[in-house]
Amino acid sequence: MKTDIVELRLAPEDNRRLANLCGPMDENLRQIEAAFDVTIGRRGASFRVSGDSAQAEKGAQAVEHFYNRAHDELSLDDIQLGLVEITRGRADEEGPALRTRRADLRARTPRQGEYIEQIRSHDITFGIGPAGTGKTYLAVACAVDALEREQVKRLVLTRPAVEAGERLGFLPGDLTQKVDPYLRPLYDALYDLMGFDKVTRLIERQAIEVAPLAFMRGRTLNHAFIILDEAQNTTPEQMQMFLTRIGFGAKAVVTGDPTQIDLPKHVKSGLLDAAEVLHDVRGIAFTHFQSEDVVRHPLVQRIVTAYAARKDPKPAHGAS
């Protein structure tokens, strides 16, 4: 592979902005290097970016991009989220704003923007894809937004406790305490988007319910925003049961990752079954996230891609 060097000098030269750009111990520059597989050297405001021709050019553009934003301190989150937008395409910044306590919350990739639009315009939406793509977090954000705008009267968040299997009886506490660890990711998203005190008050008023999937049987949920998380661990019967709980004025989002199925080998995932059965049903939307939609540490996207490549190997060049 041919190595090219791209040189640039940042102007106007500002030591404070340069410090914000580089970060403590040049950590921000290391993040840019990892994202584009390049090497960055600098002396003052002069930078040398070396690597594959196209990647070196992108790395130089990223350095310049973050320097233009470096009037204030750039956190690691700022760098990593910015790299997602640079490497995978920027979502429409004029898209719908979600009413949560996170003022900076918005779609970070075009497919995330499409996902939010589908949730808003469909009664049932499936978000399918690898970890770190924002499936659950954005669904909870849309649910909080709908509650704040009084489009629904309550939120119902659920997920199967399949990891516990038949061993729940050996865990201490009552049933709620036994399954609570499996619902913790949903609580974490709610606390981040609404604040601990507000979530606690709404749970006490039963405007928010976080419960295992088994608690949904026999119910009809009217005027509610319902989220089924970790749906890859439902059976087809459980999935059908969940989808038929939806009542008048209700909206449902189903999220799951087909690569993380914990069901017994002989049991088909309800998520995969629903994707086959319902893909042509009017009023139901599907968003299939890919590894390029991962919005976490840059290494996560590479890890997802590596595992996907091993599961779906391409035939050798020239093979018949």
N, C-alpha and C positions, 0 to 999 in steps of 0.2 A: 504494500500500500504506500503510495506516494505521500510524503509529509510536506505540507505547505506551511508557510508562516505568514500570518496577517499581522501587520503592525498598525497601531492606531495611537493617537495622542488625544487625550480628553481635554476639552476646552469648554468654558474657561477653567483654568486650573484652580482647584479649591481643595485645600488639605482636609477640611472637615468632610466634604462630600466624598473624597477619596477614602477616608477612614470609614465612613458609613458604607461605601461600596464594598470594601475589602472585608469588613467585619473583624471580630476578634480573632487574632492569629490567622488572618486571611481565610477564615472559614467560608465566607460567602463565595470567594473565588474558587475554593475547592468544590463547592456545590456546582458551580458552572462548569468546572472541568469534568466532573463526574457525569453531568447531564449530556455533554456533547463529546465526551471521550477525547478531550484536548488537554494541552498543557499551557498554562498561563504564567508568563513572567512579566514583571513590571519594574520600572525605575521611575519613581515619581509619578507623573501623569502619563508616561509612555508605557504601552502594553504590547507584548508579543504573544500571539495565540498560535500555537502550532498543533497540527493534526491533519487528518484527512481534509482535502481542499474545501469541500462543502461544509464540513463540521467546523473547521477553523473559522470560516466566514460567519457561521451562525454564532459561534462562541464570541467572536468580536462584536457582533451586533448585540448579543446579550449583555456584554460588559458595558457597552454604550447605553443600552436601554436602562440598566439599573443605575448607572451614573446620573442619568436624567431624573431618576426618582430618589436620589440620595440626599436631597435637601434635609431629610430627617433620617434617623437611624433605621436601617433595614434589618429586621429580624430574620431568623432562619425561616420562619413561616412565609415572610414576604418573598424571600428568594425562591423557595420551593414552589409556592403557588404561582409566582411570576414565570418560573421555568415551565410549568405545566402549560400556561397560556402561550408561551413562545414556541414550545416544541410541538404542541398538539392543536394549535389553532385557537384563537380567542373567541369566546362566546359573545353573542350580541349583548353589549353593555346596556343597550336600551331596552332589554327584555323586562318582563314584569318583576317588580320589586316584591320581595316577600316580607311581610310584616312580622319581624321577630326582633329580639333585642340585639341581634348581630347585624349592625348596620352595613357591614362589608359582605354580607351573605349574597352570593349570586352564582350563577352557573360559571364554571371555570373552563368548560370545554363545550363545543357545539352540541355534542350528544347530551350533555347535562341540560343544556337549554331546551333541547327537544323534549327531554324527559319531563321537565317542569311544565311545558306547554301541554303535553299529553295528559298529565295529571289534572290540569285545570280544565281541559276540554272533554275528558272522558269520565264515565262513572267508575270504570274499572281499568287500572293500569298495571301492567307487569314490568318490573325492572329486573332484568336478568343479566348477570355478569360477574366478573371477579371482584374480590375484596378491594376496598379502597377507591371505588368508583363513585361513591356518594349515593348509592341506591337508597339506603335506609335514612341517612341524614337528610337528604333533600326531601324524601317523602315525609319525614317528621316535620321539616320546615314548612312544607306545603300544608300539612295538617294544622300546625300552629297558626299559620297565616289565615286559613279558613275559619278557625275558631275566633281569632282576633277580629276578623271582619264580620263575625256573626253569621257566616254562611252555613255553619253547622252548630249543633248545640253541645256536642261532646266529642272527645277523641277516644278511640279504642285501639290500643296497641297490643298485639299478641304475637306469640311465636311458639312453636312446638318445643317441649322440653325433652326432645328425643335423646339428648346426650345422657340424661339421667336414666333412661330406659326403665327397667323394673326395679332399679335400686333406690328410688325415691324414699321408700319406706325406711331405709337405713340412715337417711340424713336426719339431723336433729330438727325439732320444731314442727309446727303445723304445716299444712299443705302449702300455704302462701309463702312461708319461710323456706320451704324446701325448693320451690321453683324460682324464688326471687333471684338467685345468682344468674339464671338463664335469661332473665328479663333485664338485667343490669344495663346492657348496651342501649336499650330503649330509654331507660331512665336517664342515662348519661346525655343522650341527645336532647331530651326534654329540658334537663337542667341547663345545658349550654344555650338553648334557644329561648328559654323563658325565665330562667333563674330558679333557684331552689325553693325560695319562699312561695313564689306564685304557683309553681307546680304542686307543692304540698297543699296549698289552699284549694286548688282545683280538684285534686284527688279527694280531699275531704268532702267537697261538694259533689263528687261523682261526675264532674265534668271531664275528668281524665280517668281512664281505666287502663291499667296495664296488667294483663292476665295471660296465663297459658292458654293455648289453643283449645284444650279440653273444656274450658269454661264457656266456650262459644256455642256448644251444642244446644239446640232447642230454642235459641234466641232469635229475635228479629230486631235488627239495629236500624232504627229510623233516625234521620237527621244527624247522622254520625259520620265522622271521618275515620275509617278503619284501616289499619296497616297490619299486614301479616308479614313478619320478618322471618328470615331463615326458612323460606317456604320449600327449599330443596329437601328438607327433612320431614315433609308431610307425605302421607300416602295419598293415592288418588281419591280415596273415600273421604279423607280429612279435607282435602282441597275442595271437593264438591260440597261438603258440609259447610265450609267457611264461605264459599262464594254465594251460597243460598241463604246466608244470614242477612244479606244486604236488603234494607228496607227502603221506604220512601225518603227522598232527600238525602240519601247516603252516598258516600264515595269511598272506594276501596283501592288500596295500593298493595300489590304483592311483590315482595323482593326476595331474591335468592341467588345463590351461586352454585351452578350444577357441578362444579369441581369439588365441592365440600359436602357431599352427601354422606350422612352418618347412618343411614338406614341399613338393615341387613341386606346382603348381596342380592337376595332373591326378590326384594321388595322394590317396585318401581317408584320413582320420585313423583309426587303429586305435581310438582312444578313442571317437570318435563312432560308429564301426561297432559297438563292443562295447555302447555304451549302447542302440543299437537292437536288437541281437540278444539281449542278456542281461537286459533290464529285467524280464522276468517269470520268470526262473530262480530257483527257491527256493534259499535259502542265500547269495544274492548281494545285497548292499545298495548303494544309491546315495544319496549326499548331494550335492545341488546347491547350492553356495554362491552367494550373491548379493552385490551391492556393499555391502549393509549389514553384511555379515560381515567386511569388511576391517578388520584390526587392525594398522594402521600409522598413519603421520602422517595427520591428518584430511583433508588434501588428496587423499590417494590414493583414498579412497572417492569423492570428487567427480570425480576424473579418470576412474575406472572407469565411473561413471554417465554422464559426458559422452560417452565413446567408445561406450558401449552405446546411448545415445540416437541417435547419428549413424548407427549401423549398422541400427537398427530404428526409423526415424522414424514417428511417429504421424500419421495423416491429419489434415489441417487441419479445424478445427471447421466443420461444415456441409457438408463435402465428401461427395459421393455415392460 
